[in-house]
Amino acid sequence: MSMLRYAFNPKKEKSARVYGRSLRISRKSSVTLCSRITGKGLLKGRRLLSDLIAQKRSLNGKYYTNTAKEILDLLSSAQANAEAKGLDPEKLSIHASAHDGFSFWRNRRFKVRRQKRKVCNLQVVLMER
């Protein structure tokens, strides 16, 4: 098994991180949401994603519900990691990034062209300020 390489590596004592591999979401919408929540506090970032899922707030006229659900799950996991390390949730800030995953072909029924599918990798790091 190869080591996962993170795009952002802060001090291990002051941070908690998670890696979402091969998620069936759009990389383009993932980059949009990650850039929007990066630099925000944990509570503000979670509130933004919850509002997008509930369709109370939109970004550029879109809700990005599937992507927001996946990122919110990763944020919950990162928050649990941070609490296990003894970090204060109110002082945590988010650094999230999205990257290309692999592509594959999905077979279809007889004499119908197959479809190309893509996946996305997400990295979420919570840092204590």
N, C-alpha and C positions, 0 to 999 in steps of 0.2 A: 504494500500500500504506500502510495506516495504522500508526502506531506502537503497539506493545503497551504497555499501561499495567499496571504492577505494583502490587499492593496494598501492597508493602513495599519501600522504596528506601533501603538502607544505602549507605555510602561505596563507590564503585566499586573503589577500590584494595584493600579488605579483604573483598570478596565476589565470589561467582560465582552466576549465576542461569540458570534454564531455564524455559521456558514450554511446557506441553503443551496443544495446542489441539485441540478436537473429539475427545476421547477417548471411546470407547464404554463408559463405566463410570458407575455411579450417583453422583450428586452427594452424596446422603445418606451413603453409605458413605465417599466421599472426604473429606467434612468430618470424619467420625469419625476416620479414620486421620490426616488432616493435623493435627487438634488433638492427637492422641496423640503424634506425633513432633516437633511444633514445640517448640523449646527444648532438645531432646536433642542430644547430640553425634552426629556423623556415624556413628561406628561403632555406637553403641547403636541409632540409628534403623534402620540397615541390618540389624542383628541381629534387631530386632523384626519387620521386614517379611519377612526370610528365614524366621523361625520361623512366621509366619502362612501363608506359601506352603507350607511343609513340614508345616503343621498340627500343630506341636509346642506352640503357644501359641494361645489364643483371646482375643478381646475381646468381652465380653458374650455368650459362647457362640457367636460367629461367627468365621470365618477371613478373610473378605474377600479371597479369593485373587486375583480378577481385578484389583481395585483395588490390592492390594499389589504385584502384578507391574508395573503401569503406574507406580506411584510409585517402585518400586525402579529401573526403567529411567531415570526422570527423575533420580533421585539419582546414578546412575552417570554420566550425562551431566554433571550439575552438578559432580561430583567431578573429571571429566576437565577441565572448564573451570577449576576451581580450581587443579589441578595445572599447567595451562598458564600460569596467572597467577603461579605460584610460591608459592601458599598452602600452609600445613602442614595435612595432612588430620586430624591428631590434635587440632588446635585449632579445627576447624570445627563450628559449630552450625547446626541446620536451622531454617528458617522456611518452612512450607508452607501454602498456602491453596487452596481449591477454590471454583469459581464456576460459575454456570449457563452452559451453552452454548446453542446453538439447538435447536429441535425440528423434526422433520420427519415426514412420513407415509411408511410403508413399504407399498407396494402388495402386494396378495395376489392369488391367482388369481381367476378369474371368479366373480362373485356372492358373494365372501367379503369381509367388511369389512376395510379396511386398518388397520394398527397405527400408533400414534404412538410415535416413538422420540425419545429425548433424548440429548444429549451433554454433556460436562463439560470445563471448562478448569481446568488445574492450574498453579500457580506455585510453584516451589521456589527458595529463596535460601539459599546457604551463606555464613555470615559467620565471619570469623576473630575469636576472642575475644581 
